[in-house]
Amino acid sequence: MKKLAVKFIVSIIALASVFTAIRLLQTNNHALESGEIELILEDESGTIVYEAWLSFEEGMTFYDLLQAHFELTCANQAYQQDDTCSYTFSSFGTSDKVILGIQGTTFELMTDWQHTYLSIYKWDGSEFKLTPQGVMQLAFDDQDRIKIKVEEVW
């Protein structure tokens, strides 16, 4: 009887640990309140092609914010251009989109995923740091500063 109780307790602890790890790894990727962020877009030569403060509403993801202000070109499951952005990649319990291009009224940034890609940097108070999250997973708050750069594949 004691062995059964120990196995049961160990099983409960293991399940609780897995649940806690999953919760800690997931980020709150929706805006908790309305506000604005500074967005900087930089081409492959390092030239800033767009810099402005953009408004967002409570509940928006960073992807929603970009889609509200720009024309986006995403990748489909074969990493080919998809202007509808209908495909969502899923991995390890998270979902995200891969953005290949961003177009505004005065600029266009387009990558091909083989030679160039878009990377996201977030201001940490002293410098822009590369974020490990994608456009649907990136947490952001009012007055954050975010830079998207075209970068070359190594």
C-alpha positions as CSV (number, residue, x, y, z in Angstrom):
1,M,0.0,0.0,0.0
2,K,2.9,2.4,0.8
3,K,4.4,1.8,-2.6
4,L,1.2,2.7,-4.3
5,A,0.8,5.9,-2.3
6,V,4.4,6.9,-3.1
7,K,3.9,6.3,-6.8
8,F,0.7,8.4,-6.7
9,I,2.4,11.3,-4.9
10,V,5.4,11.2,-7.3
11,S,3.0,11.2,-10.3
12,I,1.1,14.2,-8.9
13,I,4.3,16.1,-8.3
14,A,5.6,15.3,-11.8
15,L,2.3,16.5,-13.4
16,A,2.4,19.7,-11.3
17,S,6.0,20.3,-12.4
18,V,5.2,19.8,-16.0
19,F,2.2,22.2,-15.8
20,T,4.2,24.8,-13.9
21,A,7.0,24.6,-16.5
22,I,4.6,25.1,-19.4
23,R,3.0,28.1,-17.7
24,L,6.3,29.7,-17.0
25,L,7.5,29.2,-20.6
26,Q,4.4,30.8,-22.1
27,T,4.4,34.6,-22.3
28,N,1.4,36.9,-22.0
29,N,1.4,37.9,-25.6
30,H,-1.7,40.2,-25.6
31,A,-1.6,43.8,-24.6
32,L,-3.0,44.2,-21.1
33,E,-4.0,47.8,-21.8
34,S,-4.3,50.3,-24.7
35,G,-1.2,52.4,-25.4
36,E,1.4,53.0,-28.0
37,I,4.8,51.7,-29.0
38,E,7.7,53.1,-31.0
39,L,8.3,51.0,-34.0
40,I,11.5,51.3,-36.0
41,L,12.0,49.4,-39.3
42,E,15.4,49.0,-40.7
43,D,16.5,47.7,-44.2
44,E,19.4,45.4,-44.9
45,S,21.8,48.3,-45.2
46,G,20.9,49.6,-41.8
47,T,18.9,52.5,-43.1
48,I,15.8,53.3,-41.0
49,V,12.9,53.3,-43.5
50,Y,10.1,53.8,-40.9
51,E,10.0,55.2,-37.4
52,A,6.8,56.2,-35.6
53,W,4.7,55.7,-32.5
54,L,1.8,53.3,-33.2
55,S,-1.4,53.0,-31.2
56,F,-2.7,49.6,-30.0
57,E,-5.7,48.4,-28.1
58,E,-6.1,46.1,-25.1
59,G,-6.0,42.4,-26.2
60,M,-3.9,42.9,-29.4
61,T,-0.9,40.8,-30.2
62,F,2.2,42.4,-31.8
63,Y,1.1,40.7,-35.1
64,D,-2.4,42.4,-34.7
65,L,-0.6,45.7,-34.3
66,L,1.5,45.2,-37.4
67,Q,-1.5,44.0,-39.4
68,A,-3.5,47.1,-38.4
69,H,-0.9,49.5,-39.6
70,F,0.8,47.8,-42.6
71,E,0.3,45.4,-45.5
72,L,2.0,42.1,-44.4
73,T,3.4,39.2,-46.4
74,C,3.7,36.0,-44.4
75,A,5.2,32.6,-45.1
76,N,3.0,29.6,-45.9
77,Q,4.0,26.1,-44.7
78,A,6.6,25.9,-47.5
79,Y,8.0,29.3,-46.6
80,Q,6.7,30.8,-49.8
81,Q,5.0,34.2,-49.9
82,D,1.4,34.3,-48.7
83,D,-0.3,37.7,-48.9
84,T,-3.3,36.4,-46.9
85,C,-1.2,35.4,-43.9
86,S,-3.5,32.5,-43.4
87,Y,-1.0,29.9,-42.3
88,T,0.1,29.7,-38.7
89,F,3.1,27.7,-37.6
90,S,2.6,25.5,-34.5
91,S,5.5,24.1,-32.4
92,F,5.9,23.1,-28.8
93,G,2.4,24.3,-27.8
94,T,2.8,27.8,-29.3
95,S,1.5,29.3,-32.6
96,D,3.1,32.0,-34.6
97,K,3.3,33.5,-38.0
98,V,6.5,34.1,-40.1
99,I,6.5,37.6,-41.7
100,L,8.5,37.9,-44.9
101,G,7.6,41.5,-45.7
102,I,6.1,44.7,-44.4
103,Q,4.8,47.4,-46.7
104,G,3.8,50.9,-45.8
105,T,2.8,53.9,-47.9
106,T,6.4,55.0,-48.4
107,F,8.5,51.8,-48.0
108,E,8.6,48.1,-48.5
109,L,10.8,45.6,-46.6
110,M,10.8,42.1,-48.3
111,T,12.8,39.1,-47.4
112,D,13.0,35.6,-49.0
113,W,13.8,33.5,-45.9
114,Q,16.7,31.8,-47.8
115,H,19.1,34.8,-47.8
116,T,17.3,37.4,-45.6
117,Y,14.8,37.4,-42.8
118,L,13.2,39.9,-40.4
119,S,14.4,39.9,-36.8
120,I,12.7,41.6,-33.9
121,Y,14.6,43.7,-31.3
122,K,13.2,45.2,-28.1
123,W,14.6,48.1,-26.2
124,D,15.7,47.1,-22.7
125,G,16.4,50.6,-21.4
126,S,20.0,50.8,-22.7
127,E,20.0,49.0,-26.0
128,F,17.9,47.0,-28.5
129,K,18.2,43.3,-27.7
130,L,17.2,40.4,-30.0
131,T,13.9,38.8,-28.9
132,P,13.4,35.0,-29.0
133,Q,9.7,35.5,-29.6
134,G,7.9,35.8,-32.9
135,V,5.2,38.4,-33.8
136,M,2.3,36.5,-32.1
137,Q,4.3,35.7,-28.9
138,L,6.1,38.9,-28.3
139,A,4.8,40.6,-25.1
140,F,4.7,44.4,-25.2
141,D,3.5,47.3,-23.1
142,D,2.7,51.0,-23.5
143,Q,5.8,53.0,-24.4
144,D,7.9,50.0,-25.4
145,R,10.4,50.5,-28.3
146,I,10.6,47.7,-30.9
147,K,12.9,47.5,-33.9
148,I,12.4,45.1,-36.9
149,K,15.5,44.6,-39.0
150,V,16.2,42.9,-42.3
151,E,19.1,40.6,-41.6
152,E,21.2,38.2,-43.8
153,V,21.3,34.5,-43.1
154,W,24.8,33.6,-41.9
